Amino acid sequence: MTRAGAALIAAVVWTASAAAQGLPGPPASRAAEAGWQALRDGRHQEAAAAFAAAIDAEPRDPSLHLGGGLAAFLLGQPTAARHALERALILAPGLTPASLLLGDILYRGSDIDGALRVYQAALQYAPADRTLQTRLERLRREAELHGSYFASHGARFTVLFEGPADEALAARALEILEAAYWRVSTALATYPEQIITVILYTEDQFRDITRSPQWAAGAYDGRIRVPVRGTTPDSYELERVLAHEFTHALVQAVAPRGVPVWLHEGLAVTFEPGGGGWAEGQLAGSTARLPLARLTGSFGSFSTAEARLAYAQSAAIVAALFDRGGAAAVGAMLQDIARGDTFAVAFERHFFMPYTDFLAALETPIDLVR
């Protein structure tokens, strides 16, 4: 998950609960209070159940639909979240936290026009809100850039590209992505429901839009973004990058927060064609290692050499998880994280060893190389 995405979710959790306290108190206030507390504690499944009970008792309180929508989003259920947030805004059009989250869900689901409409409507009620202003400005810039792009549509992906010269590349991207969908989703036993937008850029456009480090070959921030100038449809690099970024999209769809970066990146490398072998080669060729603490946060500030090592170590840790419990156990662990379990609790449930023992094993990096 991007740092900006995590910040948005955290802001909506706290701002939404604060906003709800200012609304008329429904008879279901006890259940609502339990729901907000569960969200603050990260117990998303409990929050969803609490808000469902509260809505049964007081269906016209918009704060309850907001809470239910937020819980559904954090459980990786964007369709249910969208319906709940739309209901909240029908009841209270000026409920800014609902607009922020609904706009983000629409954007991630490839409906940028819908997201723009939500933010524009919200500004009528909160014209000085800086978050709304910033997101609306960003979406307008992106819509202007992509307004002249061509589009190829698949069952689960929409690929945007600059012109007819990239049409064959876009068609090949759809083939790669559909294959990656079934390969990765089947391995992790989880299947994202939303349409994912993929944008093929020039190198300059990619750097300008994403602000990614020079070593980055792709990005995912709710949309998959890839620089492709000079790339051919049969390029290995195209297949590698698309598989990598789709894996990020899948993990994000299952568990919008709570997943350490090393797991995100380790899975993404593992599901690249040849990714596991690449990681083994990187670690076998050097004794240098980064401490695990540096792998839990963003890799964006790393040098090229540090990034290469971070990706290889992350993939090696995921390989150790696959060896111990299989890919499906990792997928089940992601779903537990989405429900609100901490990583340590979810790990111990599916890998049958104390998390502290697993961390201790990582102090001997060579043991992670098969």
C-alpha positions as CSV (number, residue, x, y, z in Angstrom):
1,M,0.0,0.0,0.0
2,T,1.3,3.5,-0.7
3,R,2.0,5.9,2.1
4,A,-0.6,8.2,0.8
5,G,-3.2,5.4,0.7
6,A,-2.5,4.4,4.3
7,A,-2.7,8.1,5.4
8,L,-6.1,8.4,3.7
9,I,-7.5,5.4,5.4
10,A,-6.2,6.5,8.8
11,A,-7.6,10.0,8.3
12,V,-11.0,8.6,7.3
13,V,-11.1,6.3,10.3
14,W,-10.5,9.0,12.8
15,T,-12.3,11.9,11.0
16,A,-15.3,9.7,10.3
17,S,-15.7,8.7,13.9
18,A,-15.4,12.3,15.1
19,A,-17.9,13.5,12.5
20,A,-20.3,10.8,13.6
21,Q,-20.2,12.0,17.1
22,G,-21.7,15.3,16.0
23,L,-24.7,13.7,14.3
24,P,-28.0,12.9,16.0
25,G,-27.6,9.9,18.3
26,P,-29.6,6.9,17.1
27,P,-31.2,4.3,19.5
28,A,-28.4,2.0,18.3
29,S,-25.7,4.2,19.8
30,R,-24.2,1.4,21.9
31,A,-23.6,-0.7,18.8
32,A,-22.3,2.3,16.9
33,E,-19.9,3.1,19.6
34,A,-18.7,-0.5,19.6
35,G,-18.3,-0.3,15.8
36,W,-16.1,2.9,15.9
37,Q,-14.0,1.5,18.7
38,A,-13.5,-1.7,16.7
39,L,-12.4,0.3,13.7
40,R,-9.9,2.3,15.8
41,D,-8.5,-1.0,17.2
42,G,-8.3,-2.6,13.7
43,R,-11.0,-5.2,14.4
44,H,-12.7,-4.8,11.0
45,Q,-14.9,-7.9,11.1
46,E,-16.3,-7.0,14.5
47,A,-16.8,-3.4,13.3
48,A,-18.8,-4.6,10.3
49,A,-21.1,-6.7,12.5
50,A,-21.6,-3.9,15.0
51,F,-22.6,-1.4,12.3
52,A,-24.9,-4.0,10.6
53,A,-26.7,-4.4,14.0
54,A,-26.9,-0.6,14.4
55,I,-28.3,0.0,10.9
56,D,-31.0,-2.6,11.6
57,A,-32.1,-0.5,14.5
58,E,-31.6,2.9,13.0
59,P,-31.4,2.7,9.2
60,R,-31.6,6.5,8.5
61,D,-28.5,7.5,10.5
62,P,-25.8,8.3,7.9
63,S,-22.9,7.8,10.3
64,L,-23.8,4.1,10.6
65,H,-23.7,3.6,6.8
66,L,-20.4,5.5,6.8
67,G,-19.0,3.1,9.5
68,G,-20.4,0.1,7.7
69,G,-18.8,1.3,4.4
70,L,-15.4,1.9,6.0
71,A,-15.5,-1.6,7.6
72,A,-16.4,-3.2,4.3
73,F,-13.6,-1.4,2.5
74,L,-11.0,-2.5,5.1
75,L,-12.3,-6.1,4.7
76,G,-11.5,-5.9,1.0
77,Q,-15.2,-5.6,-0.1
78,P,-15.3,-2.5,-2.3
79,T,-18.7,-3.1,-3.8
80,A,-20.4,-3.4,-0.4
81,A,-18.4,-0.4,0.7
82,R,-19.5,1.7,-2.2
83,H,-23.2,1.0,-1.7
84,A,-23.0,1.8,2.0
85,L,-21.2,5.1,1.3
86,E,-23.6,6.1,-1.4
87,R,-26.4,5.5,1.1
88,A,-24.6,7.7,3.7
89,L,-24.3,10.5,1.2
90,I,-28.0,10.3,0.2
91,L,-28.9,10.8,3.9
92,A,-26.2,13.4,4.5
93,P,-24.6,14.9,1.4
94,G,-22.2,17.0,3.4
95,L,-20.6,14.0,5.2
96,T,-17.0,14.7,3.9
97,P,-15.4,11.4,5.2
98,A,-17.9,9.4,3.2
99,S,-17.1,11.4,0.0
100,L,-13.3,11.0,0.5
101,L,-13.6,7.2,0.9
102,L,-16.2,6.8,-1.9
103,G,-14.1,8.9,-4.3
104,D,-11.0,6.7,-3.5
105,I,-13.0,3.5,-4.1
106,L,-14.3,4.7,-7.4
107,Y,-10.9,5.8,-8.5
108,R,-9.4,2.4,-7.6
109,G,-12.2,0.8,-9.5
110,S,-11.3,2.7,-12.7
111,D,-14.3,5.2,-12.4
112,I,-12.3,8.4,-12.4
113,D,-15.3,10.4,-13.7
114,G,-17.4,9.1,-10.8
115,A,-14.7,10.0,-8.3
116,L,-14.5,13.6,-9.8
117,R,-18.3,13.9,-9.4
118,V,-18.1,12.8,-5.8
119,Y,-15.3,15.3,-4.9
120,Q,-17.0,18.1,-6.8
121,A,-20.3,17.6,-5.0
122,A,-18.5,17.3,-1.6
123,L,-16.8,20.7,-2.1
124,Q,-20.2,22.4,-2.2
125,Y,-20.5,21.5,1.5
126,A,-16.9,21.8,2.5
127,P,-15.3,24.4,0.1
128,A,-12.3,24.9,2.4
129,D,-11.4,21.3,2.9
130,R,-7.8,20.9,1.8
131,T,-7.9,17.1,1.3
132,L,-10.8,17.4,-1.1
133,Q,-9.2,20.3,-3.0
134,T,-5.9,18.3,-3.3
135,R,-7.6,15.1,-4.5
136,L,-9.8,17.0,-7.0
137,E,-6.9,18.9,-8.4
138,R,-4.9,15.7,-8.8
139,L,-7.8,13.8,-10.5
140,R,-8.4,16.7,-12.9
141,R,-4.7,16.8,-14.0
142,E,-4.8,13.0,-14.5
143,A,-8.1,13.2,-16.4
144,E,-6.7,15.9,-18.7
145,L,-3.6,13.8,-19.4
146,H,-5.5,10.7,-20.1
147,G,-8.4,12.3,-21.9
148,S,-6.8,11.7,-25.3
149,Y,-5.6,8.2,-24.5
150,F,-7.0,5.1,-26.2
151,A,-8.4,2.2,-24.1
152,S,-8.4,-1.6,-24.5
153,H,-10.9,-3.4,-22.2
154,G,-10.6,-6.9,-20.8
155,A,-12.8,-8.9,-18.4
156,R,-10.9,-7.5,-15.4
157,F,-8.6,-4.8,-16.7
158,T,-8.7,-1.6,-18.7
159,V,-5.4,-0.6,-20.4
160,L,-5.0,3.1,-21.3
161,F,-2.3,4.0,-23.9
162,E,-1.2,7.1,-25.8
163,G,-1.8,6.2,-29.4
164,P,-2.2,3.6,-32.2
165,A,1.5,2.8,-32.1
166,D,1.0,1.2,-28.6
167,E,-2.1,-0.8,-29.6
168,A,-0.3,-4.1,-29.9
169,L,1.5,-3.4,-26.6
170,A,-1.8,-2.8,-24.9
171,A,-3.3,-6.0,-26.3
172,R,-0.3,-8.0,-25.0
173,A,-0.6,-6.3,-21.6
174,L,-4.2,-7.5,-21.3
175,E,-3.1,-11.1,-22.1
176,I,-0.3,-10.9,-19.5
177,L,-2.6,-9.4,-16.9
178,E,-5.4,-12.0,-17.4
179,A,-2.8,-14.8,-17.1
180,A,-1.3,-13.2,-14.0
181,Y,-4.8,-12.8,-12.5
182,W,-5.5,-16.5,-12.6
183,R,-2.0,-17.6,-11.6
184,V,-1.6,-15.3,-8.6
185,S,-5.3,-15.4,-7.5
186,T,-5.4,-19.2,-7.6
187,A,-2.1,-19.5,-5.7
188,L,-3.3,-17.2,-2.9
189,A,-7.0,-18.4,-3.1
190,T,-8.4,-14.9,-3.4
191,Y,-10.0,-13.2,-6.4
192,P,-10.2,-9.4,-6.6
193,E,-13.6,-8.2,-7.8
194,Q,-12.9,-4.7,-9.1
195,I,-11.8,-3.7,-12.6
196,I,-8.1,-2.5,-12.5
197,T,-6.9,0.3,-14.7
198,V,-3.4,0.0,-16.2
199,I,-1.7,3.0,-17.8
200,L,1.1,2.7,-20.3
201,Y,3.3,5.9,-20.2
202,T,6.4,7.4,-21.7
203,E,9.3,7.5,-19.2
204,D,8.9,11.2,-18.6
205,Q,5.1,10.9,-18.0
206,F,5.7,8.0,-15.6
207,R,8.2,10.0,-13.5
208,D,6.1,13.1,-13.5
209,I,2.9,11.3,-12.4
210,T,4.3,8.9,-9.9
211,R,7.4,10.7,-8.5
212,S,9.0,7.3,-8.3
213,P,12.7,6.7,-7.7
214,Q,14.8,6.3,-10.9
215,W,15.2,2.5,-10.3
216,A,11.4,1.9,-10.2
217,A,10.1,0.1,-13.3
218,G,6.4,0.4,-12.4
219,A,4.0,1.7,-9.7
220,Y,0.7,0.9,-8.1
221,D,-1.3,3.6,-6.3
222,G,-4.9,2.3,-7.1
223,R,-3.9,2.1,-10.8
224,I,-1.0,0.2,-12.3
225,R,1.4,2.6,-14.0
226,V,4.2,1.4,-16.3
227,P,6.7,3.2,-18.6
228,V,6.8,1.4,-21.9
229,R,8.5,3.6,-24.5
230,G,10.8,1.3,-26.5
231,T,9.2,-1.8,-25.1
232,T,8.0,-4.5,-27.5
233,P,5.0,-6.8,-27.0
234,D,7.2,-9.9,-26.5
235,S,9.4,-8.1,-23.9
236,Y,10.2,-10.1,-20.7
237,E,10.4,-6.8,-18.8
238,L,6.7,-6.0,-19.7
239,E,5.6,-9.4,-18.4
240,R,7.7,-9.0,-15.2
241,V,6.6,-5.6,-14.3
242,L,2.9,-6.2,-15.0
243,A,2.9,-9.4,-12.9
244,H,4.7,-7.5,-10.1
245,E,2.3,-4.6,-10.0
246,F,-0.8,-6.8,-10.4
247,T,0.3,-8.7,-7.3
248,H,0.4,-5.4,-5.4
249,A,-3.1,-4.6,-6.6
250,L,-4.3,-8.0,-5.4
251,V,-2.8,-7.7,-2.0
252,Q,-4.2,-4.2,-1.6
253,A,-7.6,-5.4,-2.6
254,V,-7.6,-8.2,0.0
255,A,-6.0,-6.2,2.9
256,P,-6.0,-2.4,2.4
257,R,-3.8,-1.9,5.4
258,G,-1.7,-3.9,7.9
259,V,0.5,-5.7,5.4
260,P,4.2,-5.1,6.0
261,V,6.1,-3.8,2.9
262,W,8.4,-6.8,2.8
263,L,5.4,-9.1,2.3
264,H,3.9,-6.8,-0.3
265,E,7.2,-6.7,-2.2
266,G,8.2,-10.2,-1.6
267,L,5.0,-11.6,-3.1
268,A,5.3,-9.2,-6.0
269,V,8.8,-10.5,-6.8
270,T,7.8,-14.1,-6.2
271,F,5.0,-14.0,-8.8
272,E,7.2,-12.4,-11.4
273,P,8.3,-14.9,-14.0
274,G,11.6,-16.1,-12.7
275,G,11.4,-13.9,-9.7
276,G,12.4,-16.5,-7.1
277,G,15.5,-17.5,-9.0
278,W,16.5,-13.8,-9.4
279,A,16.2,-13.3,-5.6
280,E,18.3,-16.4,-4.9
281,G,21.0,-15.2,-7.3
282,Q,21.1,-11.7,-5.7
283,L,21.5,-13.1,-2.2
284,A,24.0,-15.8,-3.1
285,G,26.2,-13.2,-4.8
286,S,26.6,-11.0,-1.7
287,T,26.8,-11.3,2.1
288,A,25.2,-7.8,2.5
289,R,21.8,-7.8,4.2
290,L,19.4,-5.1,5.3
291,P,17.9,-5.4,8.8
292,L,14.2,-6.5,8.8
293,A,13.2,-3.1,10.4
294,R,14.2,-1.4,7.1
295,L,12.0,-3.8,5.1
296,T,8.8,-3.0,6.9
297,G,8.4,0.6,5.5
298,S,8.6,2.2,2.1
299,F,11.5,1.3,-0.2
300,G,11.2,4.6,-1.9
301,S,14.3,6.2,-0.3
302,F,16.6,3.3,-1.1
303,S,19.5,3.6,-3.5
304,T,19.5,1.2,-6.5
305,A,21.7,-1.3,-4.7
306,E,19.7,-1.1,-1.5
307,A,16.4,-1.6,-3.4
308,R,17.8,-4.6,-5.2
309,L,18.8,-6.2,-1.9
310,A,15.5,-5.2,-0.2
311,Y,13.5,-6.9,-3.0
312,A,15.6,-10.0,-2.9
313,Q,15.4,-10.4,0.9
314,S,11.7,-9.8,0.8
315,A,11.3,-12.5,-1.8
316,A,13.4,-14.9,0.2
317,I,11.3,-14.4,3.3
318,V,8.1,-15.1,1.2
319,A,9.9,-18.2,-0.1
320,A,10.4,-19.4,3.4
321,L,6.7,-18.8,4.1
322,F,5.7,-20.8,1.0
323,D,8.0,-23.6,2.0
324,R,6.5,-23.8,5.5
325,G,2.8,-23.4,4.8
326,G,2.2,-22.9,1.1
327,A,0.9,-19.9,-0.9
328,A,-2.7,-20.5,0.3
329,A,-1.7,-20.0,3.9
330,V,-0.2,-16.6,3.0
331,G,-3.5,-15.8,1.2
332,A,-5.5,-16.9,4.3
333,M,-3.2,-14.8,6.5
334,L,-3.9,-11.7,4.3
335,Q,-7.6,-12.3,4.8
336,D,-7.1,-12.5,8.6
337,I,-5.2,-9.2,8.5
338,A,-8.1,-7.6,6.6
339,R,-10.5,-8.8,9.3
340,G,-8.4,-7.0,11.9
341,D,-5.8,-9.5,13.2
342,T,-2.3,-8.2,13.7
343,F,0.3,-9.7,11.4
344,A,1.8,-11.7,14.3
345,V,-1.6,-13.2,15.2
346,A,-2.4,-14.1,11.6
347,F,1.1,-15.5,11.1
348,E,0.9,-17.8,14.1
349,R,-2.6,-19.1,13.2
350,H,-1.5,-20.3,9.8
351,F,2.2,-21.1,10.2
352,F,2.1,-22.9,13.6
353,M,5.1,-21.3,15.1
354,P,5.7,-18.3,17.4
355,Y,6.2,-15.1,15.3
356,T,9.2,-14.3,17.5
357,D,10.9,-17.6,16.4
358,F,10.3,-16.7,12.8
359,L,11.9,-13.3,13.3
360,A,14.8,-14.9,15.0
361,A,15.3,-17.2,12.0
362,L,15.6,-14.2,9.8
363,E,18.7,-13.1,11.7
364,T,20.5,-15.9,9.7
365,P,19.8,-14.7,6.1
366,I,21.5,-17.6,4.4
367,D,18.8,-19.9,5.8
368,L,16.3,-18.1,3.7
369,V,18.0,-19.0,0.4
370,R,16.8,-22.4,-1.0
